[in-house]
Amino acid sequence: MTRARTHGWLLTAVLLTACGRGGADATTPAGPLATLAACPASLAEPLFNTMPMAVADFIAFRPLGFLAPPIHMFPAKHSAFSMALPGQVSPKKPFKAPGQVWVAEVWVATFSTGGGNYQIFFYPCKEFRVYLGHISSLSAKLTAAIATSTPTCNSFNDGTATVTTCRHVGLSVPFAAGEQIGIGTDAAGIDFGAVDSRAPPAAFANVAHYSSDYPYYVSPVKYFTPAVRAMFDAHTGSVFGTRLRTSTPVEGNYMQDLPGTAQGNWFRPGISYANTTDISSALALVHDYVDPTEPIMSMGNSVQGLAMGLYAFTPVGGAGALNRDFSAVVVDGRIYCYDAFKSGTSAGGMGLGTAHGIVLLSLPTVTTLTIEKQGTDGSRCDAATAYAFTANAVAFER
């Protein structure tokens, strides 16, 4: 296993978070691409007409909303071509331009223990930025372009290796539809994401908790011609290719905040995407990316007794306070109790953790949440019990 495969998901998280710090207008290219044509006024007008990967070259196309703490504490804002199952060797398959595009940036990552990968940013028009992650090698055209570019580099140590990233910016390398841009993957798949500054911003409960471009992430699939989009839809689902997403929108959803309820993203006080790239302390009360009827707690490192990971359960309807879906948890003075967490994987194949007890949840106000793990293995919620928080309870905000 190469260092690139071991660190691939971590590196992409670092790069995507860093590159997403400049605001929505950061999608507008500068330098040689400043004269790029504006995008169509209508968001319904397709920008792409070519499938970027052969259907035979990937297992499935992963919709928005995937969870994988601590990298994806919140539902992932990008999709991915799933290309390798656990234990498999990473395949090397071509990625082609989905339409006429111009590559503006190439980020090169290398590891002190060997290996590396690339991240590529390109535009079909001025307001629409697309990025690729986990590219293992570049086309000859891009290799030549960065050979004459002077990059900006920095390094950090993740505890096991020194990671060096070098950014080649100010490029303007044209690619025709179907022309090969690079080859992937270096990990389990190729990330495929986009930011559209023309789009209505996603309605997060408190946009101040995010970098200014965060609400403008979109699924690239929405911008393909109907025939190509249908090809995506026929393969969109679990990373293992075992279950398709049939709920609308098929391309998934990374914004699940429901103001006035517990559903959505939660931050520890004073911490947000607007001031740090590390949100491992956060909490998301959301739903599976393949089956949105399955509620999942995406747990960071803040709740004593609960390991970082995903915790799923079967929701109960009615008016009670036991195992209610997050949208039913409101500011009503009650403490809601959760037990009988599932084991194995979620509907979308995401690995689940073991709670070793019950979880208590309450919404004191529309912008604050209190959570605590209590009990031990075998503990179950009891409707007759008057639950109370202890000093171990943790507060979140949004």
C-alpha positions as CSV (number, residue, x, y, z in Angstrom):
1,M,0.0,0.0,0.0
2,T,1.5,3.3,-1.0
3,R,1.6,6.4,1.1
4,A,-0.7,8.1,-1.4
5,R,-3.4,5.5,-0.8
6,T,-3.0,5.7,3.0
7,H,-3.2,9.4,3.2
8,G,-5.4,10.1,0.2
9,W,-8.6,11.0,1.9
10,L,-6.8,13.1,4.6
11,L,-5.0,15.0,2.0
12,T,-8.0,15.8,-0.1
13,A,-9.8,17.1,3.0
14,V,-6.9,19.4,3.7
15,L,-6.7,20.7,0.2
16,L,-10.4,21.1,-0.4
17,T,-10.9,22.9,2.9
18,A,-8.0,25.2,2.2
19,C,-9.0,26.0,-1.3
20,G,-12.5,26.7,-0.2
21,R,-11.5,29.6,2.1
22,G,-11.6,32.4,-0.4
23,G,-15.4,33.0,-0.7
24,A,-17.9,32.4,-3.4
25,D,-16.3,35.0,-5.6
26,A,-13.1,32.9,-5.4
27,T,-14.7,30.7,-8.1
28,T,-14.1,33.5,-10.6
29,P,-10.8,32.9,-12.2
30,A,-8.0,35.4,-12.3
31,G,-4.8,35.8,-14.4
32,P,-5.0,34.3,-17.9
33,L,-8.6,33.1,-17.3
34,A,-10.0,36.5,-16.4
35,T,-11.4,36.9,-19.9
36,L,-13.2,33.5,-19.8
37,A,-16.8,33.8,-21.0
38,A,-19.5,34.2,-18.4
39,C,-21.7,31.2,-17.7
40,P,-25.3,31.1,-19.0
41,A,-27.8,33.0,-17.0
42,S,-30.0,30.0,-16.7
43,L,-28.8,27.2,-14.3
44,A,-30.7,24.7,-16.4
45,E,-28.6,25.2,-19.5
46,P,-26.0,22.3,-19.6
47,L,-22.3,23.1,-19.3
48,F,-21.1,19.5,-20.1
49,N,-21.9,16.9,-22.7
50,T,-19.4,14.1,-22.2
51,M,-19.2,11.3,-19.6
52,P,-15.8,11.9,-17.9
53,M,-15.2,8.3,-17.1
54,A,-16.2,5.1,-18.9
55,V,-19.0,3.4,-17.0
56,A,-16.9,0.2,-17.0
57,D,-14.1,2.0,-15.2
58,F,-15.9,2.7,-11.9
59,I,-18.0,0.7,-9.4
60,A,-20.6,3.4,-8.6
61,F,-21.0,7.2,-8.5
62,R,-21.3,8.4,-4.9
63,P,-23.9,11.2,-4.4
64,L,-23.4,14.2,-2.1
65,G,-23.8,13.6,1.6
66,F,-21.3,10.8,2.4
67,L,-20.0,10.8,6.0
68,A,-16.5,9.8,7.2
69,P,-15.4,11.5,10.5
70,P,-13.1,13.4,10.9
71,I,-12.7,14.2,7.2
72,H,-16.4,14.4,6.4
73,M,-17.9,15.3,9.8
74,F,-20.7,16.9,7.9
75,P,-22.3,15.5,4.7
76,A,-19.7,15.7,2.0
77,K,-20.1,18.6,-0.4
78,H,-18.6,16.7,-3.3
79,S,-19.4,13.4,-5.1
80,A,-16.9,10.7,-6.2
81,F,-16.4,8.0,-8.7
82,S,-16.1,4.9,-6.5
83,M,-13.4,2.7,-8.0
84,A,-12.0,0.3,-5.5
85,L,-13.4,-2.0,-2.7
86,P,-11.6,-2.4,0.6
87,G,-8.4,-4.5,0.1
88,Q,-8.3,-3.9,-3.7
89,V,-5.4,-2.3,-5.5
90,S,-6.3,1.2,-6.7
91,P,-7.2,1.0,-10.4
92,K,-5.7,3.5,-12.9
93,K,-8.3,4.8,-15.3
94,P,-8.5,7.9,-17.5
95,F,-10.5,11.0,-16.5
96,K,-11.6,13.1,-19.5
97,A,-12.9,16.6,-19.9
98,P,-16.7,16.6,-19.6
99,G,-16.9,19.5,-22.0
100,Q,-14.7,22.4,-23.3
101,V,-12.8,23.4,-20.1
102,W,-9.8,25.3,-19.0
103,V,-7.5,24.0,-16.2
104,A,-6.6,26.9,-13.9
105,E,-4.8,25.2,-11.0
106,V,-2.9,22.0,-10.3
107,W,-2.0,21.0,-6.7
108,V,0.8,18.5,-6.3
109,A,1.1,16.5,-3.1
110,T,4.0,14.3,-2.1
111,F,4.8,12.3,1.1
112,S,8.1,11.9,2.8
113,T,7.5,8.2,2.9
114,G,6.8,8.0,-0.9
115,G,4.0,8.5,-3.3
116,G,1.8,11.5,-4.1
117,N,-1.3,12.7,-5.9
118,Y,-2.8,15.6,-7.8
119,Q,-5.8,17.9,-7.5
120,I,-7.0,19.7,-10.6
121,F,-9.3,22.7,-10.9
122,F,-10.9,23.7,-14.1
123,Y,-13.6,26.0,-15.5
124,P,-16.1,25.6,-18.4
125,C,-17.0,29.3,-17.9
126,K,-16.2,32.1,-15.4
127,E,-18.6,31.4,-12.5
128,F,-18.3,27.6,-12.4
129,R,-15.3,25.9,-10.8
130,V,-14.9,22.1,-10.9
131,Y,-12.3,20.1,-8.9
132,L,-10.9,16.6,-9.1
133,G,-9.2,14.8,-6.3
134,H,-7.1,11.6,-6.1
135,I,-5.6,11.9,-9.5
136,S,-2.5,9.7,-9.7
137,S,-0.9,11.1,-12.9
138,L,-1.4,14.0,-15.2
139,S,-1.9,14.2,-19.0
140,A,1.2,15.1,-21.0
141,K,-0.3,18.6,-21.6
142,L,-0.7,19.3,-17.9
143,T,2.7,17.9,-17.1
144,A,4.2,20.3,-19.6
145,A,2.2,23.2,-18.2
146,I,3.3,22.8,-14.6
147,A,6.9,22.2,-15.7
148,T,7.1,25.8,-16.7
149,S,5.1,27.1,-13.7
150,T,6.6,28.3,-10.4
151,P,4.6,26.8,-7.6
152,T,3.9,27.9,-4.0
153,C,4.7,25.1,-1.6
154,N,4.2,24.3,2.0
155,S,4.6,21.3,4.3
156,F,3.0,19.8,7.4
157,N,3.4,16.7,9.4
158,D,0.4,14.5,10.1
159,G,2.1,12.4,12.7
160,T,3.3,9.7,10.4
161,A,4.8,11.6,7.4
162,T,5.6,15.0,6.1
163,V,3.1,16.1,3.4
164,T,4.2,18.7,0.9
165,T,1.7,20.5,-1.3
166,C,2.7,22.7,-4.2
167,R,0.1,24.9,-5.9
168,H,0.5,25.8,-9.6
169,V,-1.9,28.6,-10.2
170,G,-2.6,31.1,-13.0
171,L,-2.7,28.3,-15.6
172,S,-4.9,28.4,-18.7
173,V,-4.7,25.0,-20.3
174,P,-7.6,24.2,-22.7
175,F,-9.2,20.7,-23.0
176,A,-11.8,19.7,-25.5
177,A,-14.7,17.5,-24.5
178,G,-13.4,13.9,-24.2
179,E,-9.8,14.9,-24.0
180,Q,-7.9,13.1,-21.2
181,I,-7.0,15.3,-18.3
182,G,-5.4,12.8,-16.0
183,I,-5.5,9.2,-14.6
184,G,-6.8,8.1,-11.2
185,T,-7.2,6.9,-8.7
186,D,-4.6,6.9,-5.9
187,A,-7.2,5.9,-3.3
188,A,-10.6,4.4,-3.5
189,G,-12.0,6.8,-6.0
190,I,-11.8,10.1,-7.8
191,D,-13.5,13.1,-6.1
192,F,-15.7,15.2,-8.4
193,G,-17.0,18.5,-7.0
194,A,-18.1,21.9,-8.1
195,V,-18.9,25.4,-6.9
196,D,-21.4,27.6,-8.8
197,S,-21.5,31.2,-7.7
198,R,-24.6,31.8,-9.8
199,A,-26.6,29.3,-7.7
200,P,-28.9,30.2,-4.8
201,P,-26.9,29.6,-1.6
202,A,-27.7,26.5,0.4
203,A,-29.9,27.6,3.4
204,F,-27.7,26.6,6.3
205,A,-29.1,27.6,9.7
206,N,-26.3,30.0,10.4
207,V,-24.2,30.8,7.3
208,A,-21.7,32.6,9.6
209,H,-20.3,29.2,10.7
210,Y,-19.0,28.5,7.1
211,S,-16.5,29.9,4.7
212,S,-18.3,32.2,2.3
213,D,-18.2,29.7,-0.7
214,Y,-19.5,26.8,1.3
215,P,-23.2,27.4,0.5
216,Y,-22.4,27.4,-3.2
217,Y,-21.2,23.8,-3.6
218,V,-23.3,21.8,-6.1
219,S,-23.4,18.4,-7.7
220,P,-21.6,18.6,-11.1
221,V,-24.1,16.0,-12.4
222,K,-26.8,18.7,-12.6
223,Y,-24.9,20.5,-15.3
224,F,-24.7,17.6,-17.8
225,T,-27.0,17.1,-20.8
226,P,-30.0,14.9,-20.1
227,A,-28.5,11.8,-21.8
228,V,-25.3,11.9,-19.8
229,R,-27.1,12.8,-16.6
230,A,-29.2,9.6,-17.0
231,M,-26.0,7.6,-17.2
232,F,-24.9,9.1,-13.9
233,D,-28.3,8.5,-12.3
234,A,-28.2,4.8,-13.3
235,H,-25.0,4.3,-11.3
236,T,-25.5,6.7,-8.3
237,G,-25.6,5.1,-4.9
238,S,-23.5,3.1,-2.4
239,V,-19.7,3.3,-2.7
240,F,-19.8,-0.5,-3.1
241,G,-22.2,-0.4,-6.0
242,T,-24.7,-2.5,-4.0
243,R,-27.6,-0.1,-3.7
244,L,-28.7,2.8,-5.9
245,R,-30.1,6.1,-4.5
246,T,-33.7,6.4,-5.6
247,S,-34.8,9.4,-3.5
248,T,-34.8,12.8,-5.1
249,P,-32.6,14.5,-5.7
250,V,-30.7,11.5,-7.0
251,E,-27.4,13.5,-6.9
252,G,-27.8,13.8,-3.1
253,N,-27.8,16.7,-0.7
254,Y,-25.0,18.0,1.5
255,M,-27.1,20.7,3.3
256,Q,-29.5,19.0,5.8
257,D,-30.0,21.8,8.3
258,L,-33.6,22.1,9.4
259,P,-33.8,25.3,11.6
260,G,-35.9,25.0,14.7
261,T,-35.0,21.3,15.0
262,A,-32.0,19.2,16.0
263,Q,-31.4,18.1,12.3
264,G,-28.3,19.3,10.7
265,N,-24.7,20.5,11.5
266,W,-23.6,21.5,15.0
267,F,-20.4,23.2,16.2
268,R,-18.7,23.5,19.5
269,P,-18.9,27.1,20.7
270,G,-16.4,29.3,19.1
271,I,-15.4,26.8,16.4
272,S,-16.6,27.0,12.8
273,Y,-15.5,26.5,9.2
274,A,-15.0,30.3,9.1
275,N,-12.1,30.2,11.5
276,T,-10.5,26.7,11.3
277,T,-10.1,23.7,8.9
278,D,-10.3,21.3,11.9
279,I,-13.9,20.5,12.9
280,S,-13.3,17.1,14.4
281,S,-15.1,18.4,17.5
282,A,-18.3,18.9,15.6
283,L,-21.6,16.9,15.4
284,A,-24.0,16.2,12.6
285,L,-27.5,14.8,13.1
286,V,-28.3,13.9,9.5
287,H,-29.3,11.1,7.2
288,D,-27.7,8.4,5.1
289,Y,-26.5,9.5,1.7
290,V,-28.2,6.6,-0.1
291,D,-31.3,6.1,2.0
292,P,-32.3,9.5,3.5
293,T,-34.9,7.8,5.8
294,E,-32.1,6.4,7.9
295,P,-31.0,8.9,10.6
296,I,-27.3,9.0,11.5
297,M,-25.3,10.7,14.3
298,S,-21.9,11.8,12.9
299,M,-19.9,12.0,16.1
300,G,-16.7,14.0,16.5
301,N,-14.4,13.8,19.6
302,S,-16.4,16.0,22.0
303,V,-18.8,13.6,23.7
304,Q,-17.3,11.6,26.6
305,G,-17.7,7.9,26.2
306,L,-18.7,8.0,22.5
307,A,-15.9,7.3,20.0
308,M,-15.6,9.3,16.9
309,G,-17.8,7.7,14.2
310,L,-21.3,7.1,12.9
311,Y,-24.2,5.9,14.9
312,A,-27.5,4.9,13.2
313,F,-30.8,3.8,14.6
314,T,-34.4,3.1,13.4
315,P,-36.6,6.1,14.0
316,V,-39.8,5.9,16.0
317,G,-42.8,8.0,15.1
318,G,-45.5,9.4,17.3
319,A,-45.3,11.9,20.1
320,G,-42.8,10.2,22.4
321,A,-39.2,11.1,23.2
322,L,-37.5,7.8,22.3
323,N,-35.5,7.4,19.1
324,R,-37.3,10.2,17.3
325,D,-35.9,11.4,14.0
326,F,-33.9,14.6,14.4
327,S,-36.5,16.7,12.6
328,A,-38.9,15.9,15.5
329,V,-36.6,17.2,18.2
330,V,-37.7,20.7,18.9
331,V,-37.4,23.3,21.6
332,D,-40.0,21.8,24.0
333,G,-38.1,21.3,27.2
334,R,-37.8,17.5,26.8
335,I,-34.8,15.3,26.8
336,Y,-34.9,12.8,24.0
337,C,-33.3,9.3,24.4
338,Y,-31.7,7.1,21.8
339,D,-30.8,3.4,22.1
340,A,-30.6,0.1,20.1
341,F,-28.1,1.5,17.7
342,K,-27.5,-0.5,14.5
343,S,-24.3,-2.4,13.9
344,G,-22.4,-3.1,10.7
345,T,-23.0,-0.5,8.1
346,S,-25.5,2.1,7.1
347,A,-27.8,1.7,4.1
348,G,-25.1,3.3,2.0
349,G,-22.4,1.0,3.4
350,M,-20.8,3.5,5.8
351,G,-19.2,1.7,8.8
352,L,-21.1,2.2,12.1
353,G,-19.8,2.5,15.6
354,T,-21.1,1.0,18.9
355,A,-22.5,3.4,21.5
356,H,-22.1,1.2,24.6
357,G,-25.1,2.9,26.2
358,I,-27.8,5.4,25.5
359,V,-27.6,9.0,24.1
360,L,-29.6,11.9,25.5
361,L,-30.4,14.9,23.4
362,S,-32.1,18.2,24.0
363,L,-32.7,21.5,22.2
364,P,-32.6,24.3,24.8
365,T,-33.0,26.9,22.1
366,V,-33.2,26.9,18.3
367,T,-29.4,27.6,18.1
368,T,-28.1,25.4,20.9
369,L,-28.1,21.7,21.5
370,T,-27.1,19.5,24.5
371,I,-26.0,15.9,24.2
372,E,-24.6,13.2,26.6
373,K,-23.8,9.5,26.5
374,Q,-25.0,7.6,29.6
375,G,-25.3,4.0,30.7
376,T,-23.4,0.9,29.5
377,D,-23.8,-2.0,27.2
378,G,-27.4,-3.2,27.4
379,S,-28.8,0.1,28.6
380,R,-32.1,1.0,27.0
381,C,-34.3,4.1,26.9
382,D,-37.3,4.0,29.2
383,A,-40.3,6.2,28.6
384,A,-41.1,6.2,32.3
385,T,-37.6,7.5,33.3
386,A,-37.1,11.2,34.0
387,Y,-33.7,11.6,32.4
388,A,-31.4,14.4,33.4
389,F,-28.0,15.7,32.1
390,T,-24.9,15.5,34.3
391,A,-21.6,17.4,34.2
392,N,-20.6,15.3,31.2
393,A,-23.1,16.9,29.0
394,V,-21.7,18.8,26.0
395,A,-23.1,21.9,24.4
396,F,-23.2,22.7,20.7
397,E,-24.3,25.7,18.7
398,R,-25.2,26.8,15.2
